[in-house]
């Protein structure tokens, strides 16, 4: 990784980043040799990525032909715009973000117990407070969907939140982000390690 200052290696933090969003992007290899990228709702469950989809389609054709895939999650955080430095140059504009990139192999889940567990993990992630009956193989929609498992072979992650900037500049940015008070701003401050006294969900 070129930007070592942004690298995230802690597995707990990587899983926390993946839990912050419900959408990831799956890249498969198309029949024409071009990458094919599809956004999917996903859950990281038991060390693997799971998502559900229609039982037929281009991404399934692709992964059945070649199981090698790449899965990406990104979370835009605070934008460091001109208001932070009105006299600054265009090259000083910057987007803070988290991202995780997984290289691995994908397959369609055929085991009913695993498929059921993955579907219920998806429901729990997307509807954590809802009182929804659990998914069971007896449900009509159960057979009408496919569940895909992505087994990671490598995981890399970055939190680009200005760790390479001078300490005084970082504190000034964090103070301005606290004043803004939005969720992405406060998440950026937390990721910068400059969030004493702030409560996070």
C-alpha distance (Angstrom), angle and dihedral (degrees) to the residues before:
residue distance angle dihedral
X1 . . .
X2 3.79 . .
X3 3.82 97.9 .
X4 3.79 98.8 54.3
X5 3.81 91.7 170.0
X6 3.81 88.5 67.4
X7 3.82 97.9 44.3
X8 3.81 118.4 121.4
X9 3.80 115.9 -157.9
X10 3.80 102.1 160.5
X11 3.81 107.4 107.5
X12 3.81 93.5 -150.8
X13 3.82 90.8 54.9
X14 3.82 91.6 46.2
X15 3.80 90.6 53.2
X16 3.82 90.0 46.2
X17 3.81 90.3 54.5
X18 3.81 90.9 50.3
X19 3.81 89.9 49.3
X20 3.83 90.9 55.7
X21 3.79 93.1 71.2
X22 3.79 136.6 40.6
X23 3.82 97.8 -156.3
X24 3.80 126.3 76.6
X25 3.79 132.5 167.1
X26 3.78 122.3 -121.6
X27 3.80 118.7 -156.8
X28 3.79 117.1 -160.9
X29 3.79 130.1 173.3
X30 3.79 112.0 -103.3
X31 3.78 126.2 -139.5
X32 3.82 87.8 -108.1
X33 3.82 91.2 55.4
X34 3.80 94.4 -107.7
X35 3.81 122.4 122.2
X36 3.80 113.7 -103.7
X37 3.82 115.5 -154.0
X38 3.80 123.0 -161.9
X39 3.83 128.1 179.7
X40 3.81 111.4 -133.4
X41 3.78 138.5 177.5
X42 3.78 105.5 -115.8
X43 3.77 147.3 175.0
X44 3.82 129.7 -153.0
X45 3.78 102.1 -136.8
X46 3.79 129.4 166.8
X47 3.79 92.0 -10.5
X48 3.82 95.4 -53.3
X49 3.80 137.2 90.6
X50 3.81 117.1 -115.5
X51 3.78 131.3 -173.8
X52 3.79 135.0 162.0
X53 3.78 128.5 -133.6
X54 3.79 144.0 154.4
X55 3.81 112.8 -57.9
X56 3.81 91.3 -115.3
X57 3.77 132.7 42.1
X58 3.77 147.3 104.2
X59 3.79 97.4 -76.1
X60 3.82 91.2 52.2
X61 3.80 91.2 47.4
X62 3.79 88.5 50.9
X63 3.80 97.9 48.9
X64 3.81 92.3 44.4
X65 3.79 88.3 54.5
X66 3.83 94.4 43.1
X67 3.80 119.8 10.0
X68 3.83 94.9 -161.1
X69 3.81 109.8 110.3
X70 3.78 141.4 161.5
X71 3.80 121.7 -141.0
X72 3.81 122.1 -163.4
X73 3.80 135.0 -171.2
X74 3.80 123.1 -175.7
X75 3.78 132.3 178.2
X76 3.80 118.3 -165.9
X77 3.79 110.2 -142.7
X78 3.80 129.2 179.8
X79 3.79 120.2 -18.4
X80 3.80 112.5 -134.5
X81 3.78 98.8 -146.4
X82 3.77 139.1 169.4
X83 3.80 91.6 -74.6
X84 3.83 89.0 71.4
X85 3.81 91.7 57.8
X86 3.82 114.2 9.8
X87 3.80 91.3 -175.7
X88 3.80 93.7 48.1
X89 3.79 127.4 111.8
X90 3.78 125.8 -108.9
X91 3.81 90.1 -104.3
X92 3.82 88.8 65.1
X93 3.80 92.0 65.5
X94 3.79 109.5 104.4
X95 3.79 143.8 173.8
X96 3.81 118.2 -139.2
X97 3.81 112.7 -147.7
X98 3.80 149.7 153.8
X99 3.80 121.5 -130.7
X100 3.79 138.1 174.4
X101 3.81 125.0 -165.2
X102 3.79 121.1 -165.8
X103 3.79 125.1 -170.4
X104 3.76 113.9 -164.8
X105 3.77 149.8 113.3
X106 3.79 126.7 -73.0
X107 3.78 131.7 -151.0
X108 3.79 138.6 166.7
X109 3.80 111.8 -102.6
X110 3.80 110.3 -119.2
X111 3.82 99.6 170.3
X112 3.82 109.2 95.0
X113 3.81 94.4 -149.3
X114 3.80 92.3 53.7
X115 3.80 92.9 42.5
X116 3.81 90.6 51.5
X117 3.80 92.5 47.4
X118 3.81 91.7 48.9
X119 3.81 93.3 48.8
X120 3.79 91.7 49.4
X121 3.81 90.4 47.9
X122 3.82 88.2 53.0
X123 3.81 91.4 51.0
X124 3.81 91.8 47.6
X125 3.81 91.7 50.7
X126 3.79 95.1 47.6
X127 3.84 98.0 36.9
X128 3.83 105.0 28.0
X129 3.80 95.8 157.2
X130 3.80 99.1 38.4
X131 3.79 123.5 105.5
X132 3.81 96.6 -133.1
X133 3.81 123.3 160.1
X134 3.81 110.9 -113.7
X135 3.78 121.0 -97.6
X136 3.80 113.6 -102.4
X137 3.82 133.3 -177.3
X138 3.81 88.7 -113.4
X139 3.79 93.2 68.3
X140 3.79 115.1 104.3
X141 3.81 93.7 -131.2
X142 3.80 90.8 52.5
X143 3.81 93.5 75.4
X144 3.79 92.6 40.3
X145 3.80 93.7 64.2
X146 3.77 135.5 62.3
X147 3.79 125.2 -142.1
X148 3.80 119.3 -148.3
X149 3.79 124.7 -156.2
X150 3.81 120.9 -155.2
X151 3.80 112.8 -162.1
X152 3.81 109.9 -157.7
X153 3.79 118.5 -128.1
X154 3.81 92.6 175.6
X155 3.81 134.5 6.6
X156 3.79 125.6 -163.5
X157 3.79 127.0 176.5
X158 3.78 140.3 -176.7
X159 3.78 136.2 -165.7
X160 3.78 105.7 -167.2
X161 3.80 101.2 -165.6
X162 3.80 103.8 139.2
X163 3.80 99.7 -86.7
X164 3.82 89.2 149.9
X165 3.81 93.1 58.2
X166 3.83 123.6 98.4
X167 3.81 112.9 -85.1
X168 3.80 93.9 -116.0
X169 3.80 91.8 52.3
X170 3.80 91.4 47.4
X171 3.80 91.6 52.2
X172 3.81 91.6 48.2
X173 3.82 90.5 51.2
X174 3.82 91.4 47.3
X175 3.80 91.9 49.9
X176 3.82 91.0 51.3
X177 3.81 91.3 47.9
X178 3.82 90.6 51.0
X179 3.81 88.3 53.3
X180 3.80 90.3 53.2
X181 3.81 88.2 51.1
X182 3.81 99.0 -168.4
X183 3.79 120.8 144.4
X184 3.82 94.7 -108.8
X185 3.81 90.5 46.6
X186 3.81 92.5 51.3
X187 3.80 91.6 45.3
X188 3.82 88.0 53.0
X189 3.82 90.7 51.4
X190 3.81 90.2 49.1
X191 3.81 90.5 50.2
X192 3.82 89.6 49.2
X193 3.81 88.3 57.9
X194 3.80 90.3 -121.4
X195 3.80 102.1 110.2
X196 3.83 107.9 106.3
X197 3.78 111.1 158.9
X198 3.79 94.6 15.0
X199 3.80 119.6 120.5
X200 3.80 119.0 -142.4
X201 3.78 128.3 -168.0
